[in-house]
Amino acid sequence: MKKYMYIILVPFILVSAAGCAPLIIGAAAGGLGAYAISRDTVQGDSDKSYEALWESAVNVAGTRGIIQQENSSTGYIELSAESSKVWIRLIRLTQATTRIKISARKFHFPNMGLAQDLFVKIITGAK
């Protein structure tokens, strides 16, 4: 009887645990909180200037991979890094707040580690 119980319960536990997205709390300086909004995307808000974040994002992207598209007016960077496709998006929310959203996929699978690493490097590189 116990054997059948495990066979029935294990798939339900795995499915429910697989839907949990990892959280990053206090990812960078200043108490900035970042959080995963999907399996391949990390997002956070910063009080650093849009221009400083843009410059940092371009520097980090150029260092980590090959930039394929870049548009400062829309805040969009697309690059290839470590066999992954990466999308960086900067969104000016207010005069003092900018949202950073980074998605990374490797062979169509999420690469959350790369997205988190780029996020932290961009925030810490912005002056």
C-alpha positions in Angstrom: 0.0 0.0 0.0 2.8 2.4 0.9 4.5 1.7 -2.4 1.4 2.9 -4.4 1.1 6.0 -2.2 4.7 7.0 -3.1 4.0 6.4 -6.8 1.0 8.7 -6.6 2.4 11.4 -4.4 5.9 11.9 -5.9 4.7 13.3 -9.3 2.4 15.8 -7.6 5.2 17.0 -5.3 7.6 17.3 -8.3 5.1 19.3 -10.4 4.3 21.7 -7.5 7.9 22.2 -6.6 9.0 22.8 -10.3 6.7 25.9 -10.5 8.6 27.8 -7.8 10.8 30.6 -9.0 13.9 31.4 -7.1 14.1 34.7 -5.3 17.1 37.0 -5.0 16.8 39.4 -2.0 19.2 42.3 -1.7 21.1 41.3 -4.9 23.2 44.4 -4.9 24.2 47.5 -3.0 21.6 49.8 -1.3 19.1 47.1 -0.3 18.0 46.6 -3.9 15.6 43.7 -4.2 15.5 41.7 -7.4 13.2 38.9 -8.1 12.6 36.2 -10.7 9.5 36.9 -12.7 9.8 33.8 -14.8 12.1 30.8 -15.2 14.5 32.8 -17.4 14.0 36.4 -16.3 15.2 38.5 -13.3 13.9 42.0 -12.7 14.5 44.8 -10.2 14.2 48.5 -9.7 17.1 50.9 -9.1 17.4 54.5 -8.0 20.5 55.0 -10.1 20.2 57.1 -13.2 19.1 55.6 -16.4 22.2 56.9 -18.2 24.5 55.3 -15.6 22.6 52.0 -15.8 22.7 52.1 -19.7 26.4 52.7 -19.8 27.0 49.9 -17.3 24.7 47.5 -19.2 26.5 48.2 -22.5 29.9 47.7 -20.8 28.9 44.5 -19.1 27.2 43.1 -22.3 30.3 43.9 -24.4 32.5 42.3 -21.9 30.5 39.1 -21.4 29.4 38.5 -25.0 28.7 39.9 -28.5 26.1 42.6 -28.7 23.8 42.0 -31.6 21.3 44.9 -31.1 21.4 48.0 -29.0 19.1 51.0 -28.7 19.5 53.5 -26.0 16.2 55.3 -26.6 14.2 52.1 -26.1 16.6 50.7 -23.5 17.1 47.4 -25.3 20.2 45.3 -25.7 20.3 41.8 -27.3 23.5 39.8 -27.0 25.0 36.3 -27.3 27.0 35.2 -24.2 28.2 31.8 -23.1 26.1 30.0 -25.8 23.0 31.9 -24.5 20.8 34.5 -26.0 20.3 37.4 -23.6 17.9 40.3 -23.6 18.5 43.3 -21.4 15.7 45.9 -21.0 15.9 49.2 -19.1 12.6 50.9 -18.4 12.5 54.4 -16.9 9.6 54.3 -14.4 10.0 57.7 -12.9 12.7 60.4 -13.1 14.6 58.7 -10.3 13.7 55.0 -10.8 14.7 52.6 -13.5 13.6 49.0 -13.9 16.2 46.4 -15.1 14.8 43.3 -16.7 17.2 40.5 -18.0 16.2 37.3 -19.7 18.7 34.6 -20.7 18.1 31.3 -22.6 20.6 28.6 -23.5 19.4 26.2 -26.3 15.8 27.3 -25.6 16.2 26.5 -21.9 16.3 29.1 -19.1 19.7 30.3 -17.9 18.8 32.0 -14.7 22.4 32.0 -13.4 23.6 34.1 -16.3 20.7 36.5 -16.0 21.3 37.0 -12.2 25.0 37.4 -12.7 24.5 40.1 -15.4 21.9 41.9 -13.2 24.3 42.2 -10.3 27.2 43.3 -12.5 25.1 46.0 -14.2 23.9 47.4 -10.8 27.3 47.4 -9.2 28.9 48.9 -12.3 26.5 51.8 -12.5 27.8 55.0 -10.8 
